Amino acid sequence: MGDTPLLEVLIPTYGRPESAVSAIRSVLEGSDEKVSVFCHSNGHEPELEEYCLSQSRVRYGSFVENRGPHHNGYTILSGTVGKFCMILSDEDRLDASQLTGLLELLETLRSDCNLVSCAVYSDEESRYSYGVESIHKRYVSLAGFTIISASPYMSGFVYRSQPLSQLDLRDLLGLTARYPDGAPYNQYSHLDISQRLLINGSCCFYHSPLVRMGRTIRTGGNAYSHKSHELEVEGDGNLDLNPDVYGAYARVRQYLYRDLLLSSLQPYFPATSYVIASAKLCKFFYERLFAVSAVVRLHEKYDFRSEFLKALGDAQLEGHISGSPFSRMFSDSLLQSQDERATAYALVKSITDQPLRGLTKQLYIG
């Protein structure tokens, strides 16, 4: 490849070569030489490699054996050569006809804008699954990003590569922990990276149908790494997601870890917006806990209380208990009745449901 591309699209993949090829093709359909692709697989995939090597605007790499999504993420983020880089799941696609608008935005961004958060459009639902239309091309602070649109969905995050290269990506991706394939409680590293970039920078929202959510592939990836082949959803509608990511133990660990990280950012938040951000985080994980039995296949003898106790104990051993009011309420409610958990959830929901009009100066820039 020639000059430094304005945008390099990063596609981590594993075990889904046909889908990865389709994702790459969706980028290349836009013939603009300012855009390139870096695809990296967690295993040897000859068909995918052959296709990538035949494309002048595509770089490809792979591990000899699966080292987990955290290592794959580190490889693509630390190895990007674009002025900006965008994460794209191998399930998702770009609408090449919409790409010019993003490139024009990237060329005219504020100098302190380290992050562009692109909306994600669902063709299946004919609506935006992630994105807020009213803030198209608006700039926000760290508080604004965290409260308004810190999407758990990784596709569509665009990072400015220079400040990205200054971050400790190994630590943010959990590779400095004692787990060889990445810390299991660290499932939202794209948000951790985004928040670190916004300590001394701004975020711009981009609301267009550029990033298109693809059909869920029920094998491979992080959500289905526990399954060797794709199966249809059974009649009860349970999604049969990976319990190591979506189970009760995992969700408790994820919340306590993310609350700890948010606590470390408190000095960079105005007081009111920090309370709302903390409540929003707590609400998100309450809702994920309530949904566990609908998305994970549970054994007949599955014991939520035992899972909660183990998660709390392990988090304590790892030093992942911030001691914040919300984390104490969350932890205490896990060991109480369902009614008490529902009451705690209603409290955090009431905080997050409040209008944000009075916080405009804390959230928006310019």
C-alpha positions as CSV (number, residue, x, y, z in Angstrom):
1,M,0.0,0.0,0.0
2,G,1.1,3.6,-0.7
3,D,0.6,6.7,1.4
4,T,-0.9,6.6,4.9
5,P,-4.7,6.0,4.6
6,L,-7.0,8.5,6.2
7,L,-9.1,5.6,7.6
8,E,-8.1,2.0,8.2
9,V,-11.0,-0.3,9.0
10,L,-10.0,-3.0,11.5
11,I,-11.7,-6.3,11.3
12,P,-10.9,-8.9,14.0
13,T,-12.2,-12.4,13.1
14,Y,-12.1,-16.0,13.9
15,G,-13.8,-19.1,12.4
16,R,-16.1,-17.1,10.0
17,P,-14.1,-16.6,6.9
18,E,-17.0,-16.1,4.5
19,S,-18.5,-13.4,6.7
20,A,-15.1,-11.7,7.1
21,V,-14.7,-11.6,3.4
22,S,-18.1,-10.0,3.0
23,A,-17.2,-7.4,5.6
24,I,-14.0,-6.5,3.8
25,R,-15.8,-6.3,0.4
26,S,-18.3,-3.9,1.9
27,V,-15.5,-1.5,2.7
28,L,-13.7,-2.0,-0.7
29,E,-16.9,-1.2,-2.6
30,G,-16.0,2.4,-1.8
31,S,-13.2,2.9,-4.3
32,D,-11.7,5.8,-2.3
33,E,-7.9,5.2,-1.9
34,K,-8.1,7.0,1.5
35,V,-9.6,3.8,3.0
36,S,-7.8,0.6,3.7
37,V,-8.5,-2.6,5.7
38,F,-6.5,-4.6,8.3
39,C,-8.1,-8.0,9.0
40,H,-6.6,-10.3,11.6
41,S,-7.7,-13.8,12.5
42,N,-7.4,-15.8,15.7
43,G,-6.5,-18.8,13.6
44,H,-5.2,-20.1,10.3
45,E,-7.9,-19.5,7.6
46,P,-6.5,-20.2,4.1
47,E,-9.5,-19.0,2.2
48,L,-9.6,-15.6,4.0
49,E,-5.9,-15.2,3.7
50,E,-5.9,-15.9,0.0
51,Y,-8.7,-13.3,-0.6
52,C,-6.9,-10.7,1.5
53,L,-3.6,-11.1,-0.2
54,S,-5.3,-10.6,-3.6
55,Q,-6.5,-7.1,-2.6
56,S,-4.1,-4.1,-2.7
57,R,-5.9,-2.2,0.0
58,V,-6.0,-5.0,2.5
59,R,-3.5,-6.2,5.1
60,Y,-3.9,-9.6,6.7
61,G,-2.5,-11.5,9.6
62,S,-3.3,-14.4,11.9
63,F,-2.2,-16.3,14.9
64,V,-1.1,-19.9,14.7
65,E,-3.7,-20.8,17.3
66,N,-6.6,-19.0,19.0
67,R,-5.3,-16.6,21.6
68,G,-8.7,-15.0,22.4
69,P,-10.4,-11.8,21.3
70,H,-8.3,-9.6,23.6
71,H,-5.1,-10.5,21.9
72,N,-6.7,-10.1,18.5
73,G,-8.0,-6.7,19.5
74,Y,-4.6,-5.6,20.7
75,T,-3.0,-6.7,17.4
76,I,-5.3,-4.7,15.2
77,L,-5.4,-1.6,17.4
78,S,-1.6,-1.4,18.0
79,G,-0.8,-2.3,14.4
80,T,-3.0,0.2,12.6
81,V,-1.3,2.4,10.0
82,G,-4.2,4.8,9.2
83,K,-4.5,8.4,10.5
84,F,-7.8,7.1,11.9
85,C,-9.0,3.6,12.5
86,M,-12.5,2.1,12.7
87,I,-13.5,-1.1,14.4
88,L,-15.9,-3.3,12.4
89,S,-17.2,-6.7,13.5
90,D,-16.9,-9.4,10.9
91,E,-20.7,-9.8,11.2
92,D,-21.3,-6.2,10.2
93,R,-21.0,-4.2,7.0
94,L,-20.3,-0.7,5.7
95,D,-22.5,1.0,3.2
96,A,-20.0,2.3,0.7
97,S,-22.4,4.9,-0.6
98,Q,-22.3,6.5,2.9
99,L,-18.5,6.4,3.4
100,T,-17.7,9.8,1.7
101,G,-19.5,11.7,4.4
102,L,-17.5,10.1,7.1
103,L,-14.2,10.8,5.3
104,E,-15.2,14.4,4.8
105,L,-15.9,14.7,8.5
106,L,-12.5,13.1,9.4
107,E,-10.7,15.7,7.3
108,T,-12.4,18.6,9.1
109,L,-12.6,17.4,12.7
110,R,-11.5,19.6,15.6
111,S,-7.9,19.0,16.4
112,D,-8.8,17.7,19.9
113,C,-11.4,15.2,18.5
114,N,-9.9,11.8,19.3
115,L,-13.1,9.7,18.8
116,V,-16.0,9.6,16.3
117,S,-18.9,7.4,17.5
118,C,-20.8,6.2,14.4
119,A,-24.5,5.1,14.7
120,V,-25.3,1.5,13.9
121,Y,-28.3,0.8,11.6
122,S,-30.2,-2.4,11.8
123,D,-31.7,-3.4,8.4
124,E,-33.7,-6.2,10.1
125,E,-35.4,-3.7,12.5
126,S,-35.4,-0.8,10.0
127,R,-34.0,1.5,12.7
128,Y,-30.9,2.7,14.4
129,S,-29.9,0.2,17.2
130,Y,-27.2,2.5,18.5
131,G,-27.1,6.2,17.9
132,V,-28.9,9.5,18.7
133,E,-30.1,11.4,15.6
134,S,-30.4,14.7,17.3
135,I,-26.7,14.9,18.0
136,H,-25.3,14.3,14.5
137,K,-21.9,16.0,14.2
138,R,-22.2,17.4,17.7
139,Y,-19.1,17.4,19.9
140,V,-19.2,16.1,23.5
141,S,-17.0,15.7,26.5
142,L,-16.0,12.6,28.3
143,A,-19.1,13.0,30.4
144,G,-21.3,13.5,27.3
145,F,-20.0,10.4,25.6
146,T,-20.4,8.2,28.7
147,I,-23.9,9.4,29.4
148,I,-25.4,9.9,26.0
149,S,-24.1,7.1,23.8
150,A,-21.4,4.8,25.2
151,S,-22.5,1.9,23.0
152,P,-21.6,-1.6,24.1
153,Y,-21.5,-2.5,20.4
154,M,-18.0,-2.2,19.2
155,S,-18.6,-1.6,15.4
156,G,-18.4,2.0,14.4
157,F,-15.9,3.4,16.9
158,V,-13.4,5.5,15.1
159,Y,-10.1,6.4,16.9
160,R,-7.5,9.0,16.0
161,S,-4.4,6.8,15.8
162,Q,-1.8,9.1,17.2
163,P,-3.3,9.5,20.7
164,L,-4.4,5.8,20.5
165,S,-0.7,4.8,20.2
166,Q,0.1,6.7,23.4
167,L,-2.3,4.5,25.5
168,D,-1.3,1.3,27.4
169,L,-3.5,-0.9,25.2
170,R,-2.2,-4.1,26.7
171,D,-3.5,-3.0,30.1
172,L,-6.8,-1.6,28.7
173,L,-7.4,-4.9,26.9
174,G,-6.8,-6.9,30.0
175,L,-3.5,-8.5,28.7
176,T,-1.6,-7.5,31.8
177,A,-3.9,-9.6,34.0
178,R,-3.1,-13.1,35.1
179,Y,-5.3,-14.6,32.4
180,P,-3.3,-15.8,29.3
181,D,-6.1,-15.0,26.8
182,G,-7.3,-11.8,28.3
183,A,-9.2,-10.9,31.4
184,P,-12.8,-12.4,31.3
185,Y,-14.2,-9.4,33.2
186,N,-12.9,-7.0,30.6
187,Q,-15.5,-7.3,27.8
188,Y,-15.9,-3.6,26.9
189,S,-12.3,-2.5,26.2
190,H,-13.5,-0.4,23.3
191,L,-15.3,1.8,25.8
192,D,-12.3,1.9,28.2
193,I,-10.1,3.0,25.3
194,S,-12.7,5.6,24.2
195,Q,-12.9,7.1,27.7
196,R,-9.1,7.4,28.0
197,L,-8.9,9.2,24.7
198,L,-11.5,11.7,25.9
199,I,-9.7,12.7,29.1
200,N,-7.9,15.3,27.0
201,G,-10.1,15.2,23.9
202,S,-13.6,15.4,22.5
203,C,-15.9,13.0,20.7
204,C,-18.0,13.7,17.6
205,F,-21.2,11.7,17.0
206,Y,-21.9,10.7,13.4
207,H,-25.4,9.6,12.6
208,S,-25.8,8.1,9.2
209,P,-26.6,4.5,7.9
210,L,-23.0,3.9,7.2
211,V,-22.4,1.0,9.7
212,R,-25.0,-1.7,9.1
213,M,-25.6,-4.4,11.7
214,G,-25.3,-7.8,10.1
215,R,-27.1,-11.1,10.8
216,T,-25.9,-12.7,14.0
217,I,-23.7,-15.8,13.3
218,R,-24.3,-18.3,16.0
219,T,-20.8,-19.8,16.1
220,G,-17.3,-18.3,16.6
221,G,-16.7,-14.8,17.8
222,N,-16.9,-13.9,21.5
223,A,-20.7,-14.6,21.9
224,Y,-20.6,-18.1,20.5
225,S,-17.0,-19.3,21.1
226,H,-18.4,-22.1,23.2
227,K,-20.2,-23.7,20.2
228,S,-18.4,-25.7,17.5
229,H,-21.1,-25.2,14.8
230,E,-24.1,-22.9,14.2
231,L,-27.5,-23.9,15.5
232,E,-30.8,-22.3,15.1
233,V,-32.5,-20.7,18.2
234,E,-34.8,-23.2,19.8
235,G,-38.5,-22.7,20.3
236,D,-38.1,-21.1,23.7
237,G,-36.1,-18.2,22.1
238,N,-33.1,-18.6,24.4
239,L,-30.1,-17.1,22.5
240,D,-27.6,-19.7,24.0
241,L,-24.9,-17.1,24.4
242,N,-21.5,-17.9,25.9
243,P,-22.0,-18.1,29.7
244,D,-18.4,-17.0,30.3
245,V,-19.4,-13.6,28.9
246,Y,-23.2,-13.4,29.5
247,G,-23.7,-15.5,32.6
248,A,-24.5,-14.2,36.1
249,Y,-20.9,-14.6,37.4
250,A,-19.5,-12.8,34.3
251,R,-22.0,-10.0,34.5
252,V,-21.2,-9.2,38.2
253,R,-17.5,-9.3,37.5
254,Q,-17.9,-7.0,34.5
255,Y,-20.0,-4.5,36.4
256,L,-17.6,-4.3,39.4
257,Y,-14.6,-3.9,37.1
258,R,-16.3,-1.2,35.0
259,D,-17.4,0.7,38.1
260,L,-13.8,0.6,39.3
261,L,-12.6,2.1,36.0
262,L,-15.3,4.7,36.1
263,S,-14.3,5.6,39.7
264,S,-10.8,6.3,38.4
265,L,-12.2,8.8,36.0
266,Q,-14.3,10.7,38.5
267,P,-11.8,13.7,38.7
268,Y,-12.6,14.3,35.0
269,F,-16.4,14.5,35.5
270,P,-18.5,17.3,36.8
271,A,-20.2,16.0,40.0
272,T,-23.7,15.8,38.7
273,S,-22.8,14.0,35.4
274,Y,-20.6,11.6,37.3
275,V,-23.6,10.5,39.5
276,I,-25.8,10.0,36.3
277,A,-23.0,8.1,34.5
278,S,-22.6,5.8,37.6
279,A,-26.3,5.2,37.8
280,K,-26.5,4.4,34.0
281,L,-23.7,1.9,34.3
282,C,-25.4,0.2,37.3
283,K,-28.8,0.1,35.4
284,F,-27.2,-1.5,32.4
285,F,-25.8,-4.4,34.4
286,Y,-28.9,-4.9,36.4
287,E,-30.8,-5.3,33.1
288,R,-28.2,-7.7,31.9
289,L,-28.4,-9.8,35.1
290,F,-32.2,-9.9,34.8
291,A,-31.9,-11.2,31.3
292,V,-29.4,-14.0,32.0
293,S,-31.9,-16.9,32.0
294,A,-33.2,-15.7,28.6
295,V,-29.9,-15.6,26.9
296,V,-27.8,-18.4,28.5
297,R,-28.7,-22.1,28.7
298,L,-28.7,-22.8,32.5
299,H,-28.3,-26.2,34.1
300,E,-31.2,-27.4,36.2
301,K,-29.1,-27.0,39.4
302,Y,-27.9,-23.5,38.4
303,D,-27.7,-21.4,41.6
304,F,-27.7,-17.6,41.1
305,R,-26.7,-16.9,44.7
306,S,-23.6,-19.2,44.4
307,E,-22.6,-17.4,41.2
308,F,-23.1,-14.0,42.9
309,L,-21.0,-15.0,45.9
310,K,-18.2,-16.4,43.8
311,A,-18.1,-13.3,41.6
312,L,-18.1,-10.9,44.6
313,G,-15.3,-13.0,46.3
314,D,-13.2,-13.1,43.2
315,A,-13.7,-9.4,42.5
316,Q,-12.5,-8.7,46.1
317,L,-9.4,-10.8,45.6
318,E,-8.6,-9.0,42.4
319,G,-9.1,-5.5,44.0
320,H,-12.0,-4.7,41.8
321,I,-14.3,-3.3,44.4
322,S,-14.4,0.5,44.2
323,G,-16.5,1.0,47.3
324,S,-18.7,3.5,45.5
325,P,-22.3,3.9,46.7
326,F,-23.7,2.3,43.6
327,S,-21.4,-0.7,43.7
328,R,-22.2,-1.3,47.4
329,M,-25.9,-1.1,46.6
330,F,-25.5,-3.5,43.7
331,S,-23.4,-6.0,45.6
332,D,-25.7,-5.9,48.7
333,S,-28.8,-6.4,46.5
334,L,-27.4,-9.5,44.9
335,L,-27.6,-11.3,48.2
336,Q,-31.1,-10.2,49.0
337,S,-34.5,-11.1,47.5
338,Q,-35.6,-10.4,43.9
339,D,-37.9,-7.7,45.2
340,E,-35.0,-5.9,46.8
341,R,-33.0,-6.1,43.6
342,A,-36.0,-4.7,41.7
343,T,-36.2,-1.8,44.2
344,A,-32.5,-1.0,43.8
345,Y,-32.9,-1.2,40.0
346,A,-35.9,1.2,40.1
347,L,-33.8,3.7,42.0
348,V,-31.0,3.8,39.5
349,K,-33.5,3.9,36.7
350,S,-35.2,6.9,38.2
351,I,-31.9,8.7,38.2
352,T,-31.1,7.9,34.6
353,D,-34.6,8.8,33.4
354,Q,-34.2,12.4,34.5
355,P,-34.0,15.0,31.6
356,L,-30.5,16.1,30.9
357,R,-31.4,19.6,29.8
358,G,-29.6,21.2,32.7
359,L,-26.4,19.4,32.0
360,T,-25.8,20.8,28.5
361,K,-22.7,22.7,29.5
362,Q,-21.3,19.6,31.2
363,L,-21.9,17.3,28.2
364,Y,-21.5,19.3,25.0
365,I,-18.5,21.2,23.6
366,G,-19.2,24.2,21.4
